[in-house]
Amino acid sequence: MPKKPHAATTTVKSATLDLLRAFKIDKVFGNPGSTELPFLSDWPDDIDYVLALQEASAVAMADGYAQGTRNAGFVNLHSAAGVGNALGNIYTAFKNQTPMVITAGQQARSLLPLQAFLGAERASEFPRPYVKYSIEPARAEDVPAAIARAYYVAMQPPCGPTFVSVPIDDWARPAAPVPPRSVTREIGPEHVAIETLADGLAKAKKPALVVGPAVDRAAAVDLMVKLAERTNAPVWVSPFSARCSFPERHPLFAGFLPASPGQLSEALGAYDVVVVIGAPVFTFHVEGHASIFDGGPALFQITEDADAASVTPLGTSIIATMIPALTLLLELLPQPKRSAPSPRAVPPAPLAAEPMPPEYLLDALSKAMPDDAMLVEEAPSHRMAMQRYMPMRGQDSFATMASGGLGWSLPASTGFALANSKRRTVCLIGDGSAMYSVQALWTAAQRKLPLTVVVMNNAGYGAMRSFSQVMQVRDVPGLELPGIDYVQLAQSMGCAAERVTRCEDVAPVLARALAHDGVFVLEAMLDSSVPLLYAKNG
């Protein structure tokens, strides 16, 4: 009898690429190394390989892209040292709760017992604890299933990065296809708990709502606005929120909570019920006594993060994702009987001066930005001024790093611009922050992305200057950064760039920067006096 023709052999690589297509992952971010070449060879036309010039930038680009598309980013890193280069932004992705599948090369299995060059010992342990799932599969044929599991885990709330180490010789080995599965992601709240919360809000004389980044991540800002208007309660932003979960010019917007225990307690102490939605209770940055935990207002929390619920000091935590929880709460709440609080005062426009005040630049940028622009920020020295003079509109308008680690926002803004090339992305970044991942400009320029980068140059690490005063320490070395030319740096990587030093030149340069077809870097020379990092009521 004639032999039947053999079916085409499925390899680890082809099975993995088919999974990416099934998961609607259309981009792979990376910086290639020798242990990744078998995966990258004969690259398919339907999956875009996005080249970053350093591994930390690759992870942050994938982070921004994942946040912009609300699907897991996919990253391919180099073995051992490459993963080490990326760890800072892996930590940030974990704190951002960004879904991400990270693969890393590994030496050939036959060489691993010999401590081979580029071999990663105990590779799966390297990125822990800042990945939700980490594995180096025991057999080559198990790699596709491990990548599938990594995707499902990354996408489960709270989302986060996962990690799969793949030896160099695994990609060409035979493997069975892994069919994609449907895994639901919403977590419904306990009905009785939401009833108790609704009853507490309805009976409260002076309630307050505190919103965190999970609301914006869930695309639930409209629901949050409806909830605020149903309760007529003021809405505060949680300390260090990395997203904008409530429009900041809404009449019910109350302000930004400080990360100081005493000041936060003072801001919330006058309320009888405080409901924290999509945030921890609470993120602090400096020491102090949190009198709010001594038995003041009744505290409720809605969070999708069971770990965050477990460390909440008191009150009631409801574990649920934002949309089902807010939808049910809205259904159960009666129409408000209390009157709305007075709206927050809008600050007067800052005055021009010499040298240029940061406030003047921020106010001008706020007025010049398109209504649908996305702001990606990493200028911690100027956070308070930005909160006063750059009100964000709400859903998908703002992102920053939740970790406090620098080097995320410039490559992340590249990822956001890749996710939506029909709107302008603006990266607002300090001069010190920009130097952590400045090479991301090259990737953005190569792809002619609609990206405007505003470098706030105060010739040093302004946040550390301020903290040295807060902590009453003197003569701290390493805070000054003189002599860096960001215009020349940007131009060397293919970007248009200008420097502005006078207030009267800001508006026309911003107009050019925001209308430019491609990447435009604006270096703004600012007053280098020490800014405040904490003030009453944020």
Stockholm file with secondary structure:
# STOCKHOLM 1.0

chainA/1-538         MPKKPHAATTTVKSATLDLLRAFKIDKVFGNPGSTELPFLSDWPDDIDYVLALQEASAVAMADGYAQGTRNAGFVNLHSAAGVGNALGNIYTAFKNQTPMVITAGQQARSLLPLQAFLGAERASEFPRPYVKYSIEPARAEDVPAAIARAYYVAMQPPCGPTFVSVPIDDWARPAAPVPPRSVTREIGPEHVAIETLADGLAKAKKPALVVGPAVDRAAAVDLMVKLAERTNAPVWVSPFSARCSFPERHPLFAGFLPASPGQLSEALGAYDVVVVIGAPVFTFHVEGHASIFDGGPALFQITEDADAASVTPLGTSIIATMIPALTLLLELLPQPKRSAPSPRAVPPAPLAAEPMPPEYLLDALSKAMPDDAMLVEEAPSHRMAMQRYMPMRGQDSFATMASGGLGWSLPASTGFALANSKRRTVCLIGDGSAMYSVQALWTAAQRKLPLTVVVMNNAGYGAMRSFSQVMQVRDVPGLELPGIDYVQLAQSMGCAAERVTRCEDVAPVLARALAHDGVFVLEAMLDSSVPLLYAKNG
#=GR chainA/1-538 SS CCCCCCCCCCBHHHHHHHHHHHTTCCEEEECCCGGGHHHHTTCCTTSEEEECSSHHHHHHHHHHHHHHHTSCEEEEECTTHHHHHHHHHHHHHHHHTCCEEEEEEECCGGGGGGTCTTCCTTGGGTTTTSSSCEECCSSGGGHHHHHHHHHHHHHSSSCCEEEEEEETTTTTSBCCCCCCCCCCCCCCCCHHHHHHHHHHHHHCSSEEEEECHHHHHTTCHHHHHHHHHHHTCCEEECTTCSBCCSCTTSTTEEEECCSCHHHHHHHHTTCSEEEEESSCSCCCCSCCCCGGGGTCSEEEEEESCHHHHHHCCSSEEEECCHHHHHHHHHHHCCCCCSCCCCCCCCCCCCCCCSSBCHHHHHHHHHHHSCTTCEEEEECGGGHHHHHHHCCCCSTTSEEECSSCCSSCHHHHHHHHHHHCTTSCEEEEEEHHHHTTSTTHHHHHHHTTCCEEEEEEECSBCHHHHHHHHHTTCCCCSSCBCTTCCHHHHHHHTTCEEEEECSGGGHHHHHHHHHHCSSEEEEEEEBCCSCCCSCCTTC
#=GC SS_cons         CCCCCCCCCCBHHHHHHHHHHHTTCCEEEECCCGGGHHHHTTCCTTSEEEECSSHHHHHHHHHHHHHHHTSCEEEEECTTHHHHHHHHHHHHHHHHTCCEEEEEEECCGGGGGGTCTTCCTTGGGTTTTSSSCEECCSSGGGHHHHHHHHHHHHHSSSCCEEEEEEETTTTTSBCCCCCCCCCCCCCCCCHHHHHHHHHHHHHCSSEEEEECHHHHHTTCHHHHHHHHHHHTCCEEECTTCSBCCSCTTSTTEEEECCSCHHHHHHHHTTCSEEEEESSCSCCCCSCCCCGGGGTCSEEEEEESCHHHHHHCCSSEEEECCHHHHHHHHHHHCCCCCSCCCCCCCCCCCCCCCSSBCHHHHHHHHHHHSCTTCEEEEECGGGHHHHHHHCCCCSTTSEEECSSCCSSCHHHHHHHHHHHCTTSCEEEEEEHHHHTTSTTHHHHHHHTTCCEEEEEEECSBCHHHHHHHHHTTCCCCSSCBCTTCCHHHHHHHTTCEEEEECSGGGHHHHHHHHHHCSSEEEEEEEBCCSCCCSCCTTC
//
